[in-house]
Amino acid sequence: MSQNALFIKGLKSPTAARHPLVAIALAYGTGVVFGRLAHPPLYLLILTLTLFLVFTLFLFGMGASRALGYPLLLALLALGAFRFVLSAGHFPPTHLDYIPDQALEGKLSVEGVVAEPPERFDDEGDEEGRTRLVLDEVRILRGGAVYSAIGRIRITIGHSQASYAYGDRVRATLRLRRPRGFLNPGAFDYRSYQAARGVYLEGWVGEESSLAHLEGRGGNSFLRWAFDLRQRMLRGLDRTMPPERAGLLKATILGDRSSLSSEANEAFLQSGTYHILAISGLNVSLLAGTFYFLLRVLRIPRRSRAFLSLILVNFYALLAGASPSVVRAALMTSLYLLALILDRESELWNTLALAALVLLIWNPWYLFDVGFQLTFAATAAIIAGFSLIDIEAYSRPWRWPMGSILASGAATLATFPLLAIYFNRFSLVGVVANLPIVPLSGLITATGMLLSFVLLFIPGGLWPLNWLNSQLVGLLLYLARLFGSIPWASVRLYTPTLAMIALYYLLFISLILWRRHPWAKRAALVLTPSLVALLVFHIFYPSNEGRLRMTFIDVGQGDSALLELPGGRTMLVDGGGVFDDSFDIGERVVAPYLWHRWIGKLDVLVLSHPHPDHLNGLRAILRLFNVGEVWDAAQPYFSPNYLAFQEELRRQKIPYRILEKGFEYRGFHPVSVSVLHPSRPFLAGSSRGSFSDENSNSLVLRVKYGEVALLFPGDIEVEAEEQILKRGAEIQATVIKAPHHGGKTSSSPAFLERVKPKFAVASAGSGNRFRHPDPEAIDRYEEIGARVYRTDKNGAVTVTTDGRRVWVEPYRGPTGSYP
């Protein structure tokens, strides 16, 4: 009997109607969610768990067996909450999470063992690239003393030429910080992502002289052997194949995406087939299925086939880097193979639930990992789909294509909201593109692993096998580009609300149960118009009707502020950015926030001045959004990014206004926008150099709505502040963005005395090297009675006004209002 037949047989077996582990896993998972949202005290959870268990024993003693399930499920819920709370902060005293903030302000010397295969990133235009190491068995050296610590540290090494491997002992001197990410509503939870990996501190080593190898090796000797074997395979593939194809093959079979070109990466994203580049359940199951089939051809007994496949799956997980996604995939496949060995393969729902339960008991943070959610949602949908449609009823030539379409369609529908939440992207061609690409990737996984093993013994490989892999990988890349090049292959999506997600999944479940339960039809007839009405309402009815809403987005060390004006009009002032282009703030931070706010068009985009921390993020915004017009002071500043920005404006034929003091814009009635600075000729000759001159020639905007004014002074420094004061312009504002990120060369006492702000927002990066905002500048704001918010401490800061009152709501910290 084939694997496909075994799968379908399991779905139709009477035992498939009994899924006790599903209820157990759902109860435990619900408890994990409750633990994160409520974070109840441990003693209360222990008391609750004990009471429910005692009540369960009491019912058992009374012979009330039918009622046992309810208190037992509630006990599991309490157990899930207990496990999460225990993992989220109840650590031993020597845990890295307990290092005081004061100790992180200076550099520390740390020693540790490389706990995972190093990640290498070959930045375009940078031959040396970056390397990331995760250190375990950490020791901190301070004041001549050595402290052993629990927890992991992630270190990023810039411009690295040295070679590192799992088990290496290293010492680094660097400044550490807690994983933070960008604190914006709807943003990726970077801290939780790192907590799931056991990482609680991270740092950057700019020069390798700050990092040294130590004698001896640590870690597990078997893992060292497996990861060394993996490294030899990677080097062999680099020697044997052209760079682009080698990069794709390494990503597909060994999970190493360091050499994958950005163009190839985008092709797989556009075509909806990116999942094959992340070693997951698909890769592992295809490899196991291929190996199982070959053993069947060799007439190996079924249990022996499953046992040998089990060994292969777990060994492959090690070779693929043993990342959380690989371990999760190996566990799920291993449990299914174990069910084959025990003649229990029919209970697929219980197998899936057991995999989830084991993972969440091991690490409850996995529940909030996008990979975990996508994997289990897709797998559950596929199982449900095959249970509803009898693939065996089709003639043999049609079974494979119909089964493939069913699996791809079910997985796509089940993961649609998750893709919208985490990636704001959906591929319209994904279902079709996966039909040829998935089986091709399975074939490549098998032939690529065979080639990798051959290269261990024959450095040049075997010509027929080399040629075959090169052609298959070339075909895979061609198909991804072909499907990705189709117009509207991939569309961007707004972030759905919790109500939309709930209605969608209720409707999805109702459609699955349509044939079996009469109530499902009635539910679907009610849920469908409800979901449509909610979507229409959210699109066409502005959430800030009659109010002006301004959000200072947390973009790290940079500036970006979104204004949502009465009537649904929008203006974005600056787009953040990093100086070396290693991270696209516009695409990864600003754009997701705009989609979170259901914004697809910007009426005005403002560039205060062309420094990278204000400009670089805007290039992605121009690419991803419709922009009505762009405002700029057009300083004589020449940089590749600024020239590319202006070229993009010409290419898209976006109206470009060059502004100076005196400009008044009334197109946002009842909101007015005044330009207070700069004037011609531009300021020049600062004693601090041309960089300060460019700061001082920033556009300064005053936005007024009713009795409330908002001041956006860019990065102006004291020379510009003095010039504005001499002109006698009206600069009073209830809210001010602190000039130059709250730097000490801005926010002069005379300037603040004229502005008289009630609230000030300093946009700065956590632990930035410029020490922004400056403590003395903060003191000057507080001396005049202004309340200061900081994006490095408070995250995104949202200011809302009805033209008379002002409400301030930070992502973290206390709210404020005036009057």
N, C-alpha and C positions, 0 to 999 in steps of 0.2 A: 504493500500500500504506500502511495506517495506521501510526501510531507504535507502537500496541500489537502489530500484526502483525509489524513489524520487530523488536520486542523479543523476541517469542516465537520468531520465525525464528532469531534469534541464539542462543537457548538450545538450539535443536534442531540447529544446524549441526554438522557433524563437527569443525569447528575448535574448538568449545567444549570438546572433550575434551582439548585441549592447552592447558595454562595455565602456561607457564614463569614468567610474572611473579608468579603466586601464590606459588610456592615461593621466589622471590627476595625478595618482600616479607615473607613469613613469616620467612625466615632473618634478614633485616635487622632486623625488628621484635623478634625474639627476642634479637638482639644488643643492642638498645637496652634491653630489660628487664634483661638480664644486666649491662649497664654501670651501670644505676641500683642494682641490688641489691648487686653486688660492688665497683663503682667501682675496677677494676684500674688500675694505673699505665699511663700512655700508652706508655712505652717497651716494656712487655710486649705491649700490643696491637699496636703497630707491628711488633714482632718476629714475633708470631703471624700477623698479616696477610701479612707478607712470606713466611714459610715456606709458608703455604697456597697463595699465588700461585705460588711457585717450584715447589711440588709439582704444581700444576695444569699448568704449562707442561711439566714433566717428563713427566707422563702424556700430554699432547698430543703431545709429541715421540716418545713410545714407541708412539703409535697406539692407546692405550687410551681411545678416545673415550667408551665407556660408563661409565667410572669417573670422568670429569671432573666430574660434577655434585657429588659429595660434598665434595671439597676446596674447590670453588668456593663451595658453600653455607656451609661453615665459614669461608671468607674473608669472605663477606658478613656472617656473624654477628659476626666480629671487627670488621668495618668499622662495623656498627651500634653496637657497644659503644664503639668509638673516637669516633664522632660524638657520642654522648651525653656521654661523659666530657669531651670537648672543650668541649661546650656548658654543662657543669655547674660550671665553676670555672676553667678554663684561659683566663683573660681577659687582655687587654693590661693593663699596669700602671695605665693611666688609667681602668679600669672602675670603676663605682660600687660594685661588690661589694667592692672593696679599701679603701673608706673605713674607717678605724679606728673602733671603737666609741666611743672617747673623743671623736671629732669630732662624733658624733651626740648627745652628751649636752646640748649647748647649741643655740641657734638658729643656723641658717645662712641666708645669702642665696643664692638660686639663680636663674638665668635659664634660659629654655628656650623652645622653640617647641611650641605645641600640636600634637601628632602625630596625634590622632584627633578625630572630632567629639565635642564635650563631651557627657557624660552628665548629664542633669538628673533630680533626684528630688524630686517635689513631695510632701513628707511631709504626711499627713493632719493638718489642723489648723494647718499652717504654710504660709502663702501664698508665702513666699519660697523654701522648700525648700533643697536642696543641689545643688551642681554639682561634677562630677569632671572634672579635666583630666589628660591624660597628656602629659608634657613630654619632648621629645627635644632633641638638640643642646644638651645641658645644660652650663652653665658655673656653677662655684661660686665665689662671691666671699668671700674670707676674708683679713683683715689687709691690705687694700689690693691683694691679688694676685687674679688671675683664673685659674681652673683649668678647662680643658675636660675633659669626662668622657664616657665611652662608657656607654650604658645609658639607661633611661628612669626617670622619677619620676612617681608618681601623686599628685595633690594633690586633696583634698576641701575645697571651700569651703562654709562654713555660712552660711545666710541670705543667699544671693547674689541681688542684683538686677541686676548687670552682665551684659552679653552677651559671650560668648567664642565663638571660631570656630577651625576648623582653620587653622594657619599663623600665628596671633597670637603675638607675642613677649611674654612676661610675666616679671616678676621677683617673687619671693615671699621673705619672711623668715619662717622657720618651723622647728620641730623635726622632723627626719626620723627614720625608723626603718626597719628592714628588714621586709618583709612577713612576718607570723608566723602569723596565724590562731590556732586553739585546738588545743593539743597534747594531744589525747586519742586513745586507741586507736580506730581506725575513723573518725576525723574527716576532714572535707574537707581536702585538702592545699592550703591557700590559697597557700603559698609557691610550690609547683610551678605552680599556676594562673597566678600573676603572672609567674613566670619564662618561661612559654610566651608571654606577651605582651611579654617583654623588660623588665618592670618590676622594679627591684631596690631601690628606696626609695619610701617613701610618707610623706605628712604631711597635716596638717590646718591650714587657715587659718580661724580663727574670725571674724576681722574683715577686710573687704575692704580696709581701709587697709593691711593687710600684703601686699596683692597689687596690682601695678601693671602696666598695659599699657605696652609699650615701642614705640618707633617702628619702622616697617618690618614686613614679613611674611616668614615663612620657609616651609619645606615645598615641595612640588611644585606648580607653578602649575596644572597640569591637575586635580590633586586638589582644590586650593582652589576652582577653578571648579565641580567636581562637588559638593563638600560645601556650597558656598554655594547651589547649585541645590537641594540636598536641604533646606536650611534654609528656603528660600522655599516649597518644597512643604509642609513641616510647618506653616508659618504660614498658608498658604492653606487647609489642611484645618481648622485651628483656627477660621478665620473662617467657614467654610462649613457646618460640621456641629455638632450638639449636643456638649457636652464629652465625655460618656461614649462616644458613637459615634466622635467624632474620635480619642479616645485609643486605641480598639480598632483603628481603621483605620490609624493611624500605626504601631502595633505590628505589625500584620499585613503591611503593604507596605513600610515603611521602617525597621523594627527599632527604633523609638523608643517605649519603654514608660514614659516619664516621666509620662504622663497617664493610664495605665491604673489604674483603681480597684482596690483590694484585693479588693472583692467580685467583680468580673469575673475577676480573676486566680485567685481560689479556685474559681470556677465551671469554668474550663478545667482546673485541676488535678484537681478532683473527677471531671470527665467523661473524663479521660484524653486530652484534646485540646490540652494545653498546648503541644505541639510546634509548632503553627501560629503561636504568638506569637513564637517564636524563629526568625528568618529562617534557614532551613536548606535542605537539598537538596530538601525537599518544595516550598517556595515557589518556589525557583529553577527546578526542573524543570517545575512547573505553568505558570510564566510562559513558559518556553522552549517547552513543548509547545503552549500556546495560540497563541503567535506563529508557531510552525512550521506549525500547522494553518491559520491565516489566510493565510499565504504560499502554502500548498498550494492553498487555495481560489482564490487569485489566479493559480494555475498558474505559480508561480515554480519553476524547476528545482530538483531535490532538493539538489544541492551548494550552490547559491546560498541556498536556504532555511537549510541548516545553517550556512553562513558568516554570514548576517545574524543568525541566532539566537545564534551565538557572540558576536558583537559586543554584542547586547542583554544577554546574560547577564552579561558582564563590566562593562558600564556599569551595569546594575542593582545589581551587587555594590557598586559605589562609592556609588550613591544610598542603599543600605541601610546604609551606615556602614562597610563593609569590615572588620567584626569578624572574628575567626578563624573563626567558624562560617559566616559568609557567604562568606569566601574559600574555605573548604573546599568548600562547596556549589557555588560557581561553578567551581572547578577540576574537580570530578567531572563536572558537566554539560558543561563545555567539552571534556573529554577524550572524552566520548561523542559530542558533536557533531563533534569532529575525526575520530573514527572513521567517522562518516557521510560526511564529506568525502572520506576516504581509502578508502571502501568496505570498512572493517574493523569495521563495527558489530556483527558477529556475536560478537566475542570479548569478551563483557561481563565475564567473570571477569578477564581480563587488563587491561581498562580500569579496573576497580575496584582491582586490585592496583597498577597504575601510579599511580593517584591517591594511594593510601596511601603508596607509596614516595616520590613527589615531596614530599609533605607532611612525611614523617619525615626526609628528607634536608635539607629546608629548616629544620625545627625538630623535633628528636626528642622534645621535651617534649609535643608534640601527642598522642603515644601514651597519655599518662596523663590526657588531658582527657576528661571524661565525654561531651562532645559528639562528639568523634572516635570514641569507642568505640560510642556509640549509633548514629551514622550508619552506620558500616561493618558493625556487627552486623546492623542492620535491612536494609541493602541486600543484604548477602550472603544473608540468609535469604529475601528476596523473589526473588532470582535463583534460588536453590535450589528454592524452592516452585514457580515457574513452569516449571522444568526437569522437575519430577516430574509435574505435572498439566497435561494438555492442555486449555487453556481453549478452543481452537478447536473442540474436540469438542462443546461446548455450542451450542445454537441461538443465533442472534444476540441476541435480547432478553436472554438470560441471561449473556452473556459479561461485560458490564461489572459486574453485581453479584457474580458469582462471582469475577471477577478482583480486585475490590475487597476481598471477604471474604478471599481467599487472601493478598493483599498485607498487609492489616491483621493477619490472624492470624499470618502468618509473622513479621512484624516484632515483634509483641507477644511471641511465644514466645521469640524470639532476644534481646530486650532485657530480659526479665523479671528475670534475676539482677542486671543492671546497675541497673535501677530500684530493686531491693531494697537494693543496696549503697549507692548514692548518695542515694536519696531516701526509702527505707523506706516506699514507697507504691506501690500498684498499683491501677489502675482496672478494676473488673470489667465496666464498661459500655463500655470504650474501643473494643473492636472494633466494636461496633454504633454507637457515637456517631461514629466516624470515617467511617462510610459516607456520611451526608449532609454532615458538616462539612468533610471534606477537599475534595470537589468544590466546595462552596460557597466555601471559602477560596480555591480556585484561581480561581473566577470573580471574587471580590473583589479578588484580586491584579491581575487584568487590568483590571477596571473602575476600581479605585482608582488604579492607575498612570495610566490614561487621564485620570481626573479631576485628578490631581496635575499632569500636563503642561498640561491646559487652564487650570488656575488660574495657571500662569506667565504666560499671555497675557490671560486674562479673569479679573480679581480675584474676581468674584462667581461664577465658574463658569457652567455651563449648567444650567438648572433640571431638565430631565429626567435628566441625568447625576447631579446632586446628589441628586435624589430616589431614583434607583435605588441609588446607593451607600448612602444612609442606610437604605433598606429592607433591603438585603442584609446590612449590618452589624448592624442590629437583629435580623434573623432568626438570624444567627450567634450573637449573644449570647443570644437566646431558647433556641436549641437547646443551647448549653453549659449554661445554667442548668437546662433541663429534664432533661438527662441527669445533670447533677451533683446534682440534688435527689432522684434515685432512692435509696431506702434501700440502704446498703452499696454505693453507686456506687464508692467508693474505700476501700480498706482499708490499714491500716498493717502493715508487715512487719518481722520481725526481720532483722538483717543476716546473710546467709548466710556460712558459713565457706568457706575455700578448698576444702576437700574436697567440700562441697555443690555449689559452683560447677563444679568439675571433673566430678563425677558427672552434673550436670544437662546440661552441654554434650556430654559423651560420649553420654548418652542421646539428646539432641536429634539429634546426628549419626547415631547408629544408626538412629533412626526415619526420617531422611531417606533413608538408604541401605538401608532394609528390603527393598525390592523387588529391588534390584540385586545385593546381596551376601548370601549365606547366613549369614556370620559376624555380620552386623548384627543378625539376629533373636536369635541366641544372646546377643549382648552386651546387647541391650535387656532380655531376660529376666533377666539377672543384675543389670544396673544399676538397674532399677526397684525391686526390693525393697531393694537396698543403700541407695538414696537415701531411701526411706521409713523404713528402720530408723535411719539417721543422724538424720533429722528427729525421730523419736519419742524417740530417746535424748537429743538435745539439749534437747528440751522438758521431759521428765519426770525427767531425772537432773541434779540441781544440780551445777555444776562445782566448787563449793566445799564439797562434802559434808564435814561434821565440822570445818569451819574458818569463821572469821569473816573476811570480806573487806571492807575499807573503802577507797574510792577518793575522794580529794580531786580533784574534776573541775576542769579548767582552764576557768574561766568568765570570765577576765579579772579586772577589778577587782570582785570579789564573792566570795561563798562558795557552795559546793554540795558536799555529801559524800554518797556512796551507801554504805550498809551492807548487805551481803549476808550474812545470818545462817545458821547451821546449820539445815538443813531447808528451805531455799529461801525463807525469809521476808526481807522487804526493808524498809528505812527510808531515806528521803531527808531530809537535814537541809539546808534552804535550797535555793533554785533559781537563785541569781545574778540578774543583771539590770543594765540600764543606766538612768541617771537620766532620760534624755529619751524613753525608749520607742522610739528609732529602730531598735533591733535586738532581736528577741525571743530572748533567751538560752535561755529554756526550750524553745522549739520548734526552734531552730537548733543548740543545743549540748547541753543536758542530755538532751532526749528522744532524739536520735540515739545518745548514749552508752548510755542505758537499753536501746534496741533492739539495740545492739551486744552488750549483755550478755544478750539474750533475756529481758528483763524487761517484762512487760505489766501487772503489778499491783504497787502499793506498799501494804504493810500499814499503814505509818505515814508521814505526811508532817509534818515539823517546820518551823515558822517560828520562828527564834531571835528575831527582832525585825523590825518592818515597814519597815525602810529599803529603798529600791529595789534596791540591789545584793544583797539577800537575798530579797526578795519577788517582784519583777516576773517572774522566770522561772517561778514556781510557778503562775501563771494558765494557762499553756499545759499544764503538767503535769496540772492538774485537768481540762483539756479532753481530753487525749490518753490518759490512763491511768485505770484503776480504782484508786481510793484508798480504803483501809479506814477510816482516821480521820486527823484533823489535830490536831496539838499546837501550842499557842500560849500565850504569856503574856498576850495580850490587853491590851497597853498602850493607854492613852488617846491613840491616835495617829490623826489624821484626814487621810487623803489619798484621792484618787479611786481609786487602785489598790488600797489596802487595803480600802476599802469594797466595791469590785468583787470582791475576793478573798473577803470574807465573804459577799457576796450569792451567789457561785457555790457556796459550801458549802451555803447554805440551799437553793438551787435543786436541787442534786444530792442533798440530804439526807445529806450526809457527816457522821458523828459528829465533834463538835468539842470537844476537851478543853482547858480553860483550866487551865494548870499553874502551880505555884509550888513553892518549896523544900519538901522532905520527901516529894514524890511518888515512889513506887517502882513500877516496872512489871515484872511477872514473866511476862508473856505470851509472851516470847521464850525461855523456858527451853531451854538452860542459860545464856542470856545475860540479864543484869539491866540495867535502865536506871534511874538515879537522877537526880532533878532537884535541883541544888544551889543554884539561884538562878533567878528573883528572889523576894523576899518582899514582902508588903504591909505598909505602903504602899511604893510604888515610890520609888526614889532620885530626888532632885530637888535643884536648886540648884548644879549644877556650875559652876565659874568659867568653864568653856569653853562654856557654853550648853546649850540644851535638846537639841541633837543628841547631845552627850556623855551626857546623862541617858538618852536613848533607847538609846544603845549599852550603857550600864551596866545597863539592865534587861533585857538579853538572857537568854533561857533558857540555862542552863548544864547540860549533860548529861554524866553519867559512865557509860560503857558498860563493863561488866565481863564477861569471859569467862575462866573459870578463874583463872589468876594474872595475867592481863593486863588492864589498864584503859586506856580511851581517853577523853580529855577533850575535849568540844566546848563552848568557852566563848563562842561567838558573838562579839560585838564589845565585850565588857565592857572598861571602862577601870579605872584604878587605884582609883577609889572602890568599885567592885563587888568588885575583888580584895581590898581591905581588909575589906569586910563579910564575905566568904566566909571569910577567915582568922579573923576574930573569932568566928565561929560554931563553929570547930573541926571542920568537916566533913572527912570523908576525901576528899582530892582527889588523892592520889598517882595517877599515870598513866604508863604506859610511852610512850604517844604522846599528844601534845597538838596540837590545831589552834591555832596562835598567835593569841591574842585580837586582834581589830581588825586583821587582816591584817598583824600584826607591827608595829603602830604604836608610836610612842615613848611614848604615854600608857598603855600596857598592858605586860604581861609584867614586872611589878616584881620586883626581886631576892627579896623576901620570898615572893612568890607562887610563883615558880619553885623556890625552895628547898623549899617544901612539896610541889609537884607532882613534882619530881625526874624529869622526862621523859628518856627515852633518845633520842627522836626528836621533832622539832617540824616542823610543816608550815605555812608561811605562804602563804595564798591571796591572790595579788595580781596585778594586771594589768601586763603588760610596759610599762615606761616610764610608769607611771601618774603623774598630776599630784600625788598625795599623797605621793610618794616612799616608798611602802610596799614592802617592810618597812624599818623604820628600822635603820641600821647599828648603833646602840647597842643596840637590842633584840636583834639577831642576836648581838652580842657577849655579851650576858647569857646567852643559851642556850648558847653555846659555852663560856662560863666554867664552867657546871655540868656540862659533858660531854655535852650533847645535840647530836645531829647534826641540822642544819637542812636541810630541803628547801623549795623555793620553786616555786610553780606558774608564776611568770613566767620562771623559768630552766629548771626541770625538767619543766614540763608537768604532766599528771595524775600524782598520786602514789598508788600502791596499796599498802596495808598489809594483810598477811595474817597471821593467828595461829591456832594450834591450841589456845590457852589457856595455853601455856607459852612457846613460842618466837614471835618476831616477825620477819617478813621484809618489807622495804620495797623496792619496785620502782618507780622513777620512769619516766616516758615517755622522758626523756633524762637521762643521768648515771649515776653508779655506784649500785649497789644497796647495801642494808645489812641487817643482821640482829642480833638480840639474843635470848638471850645467845649 
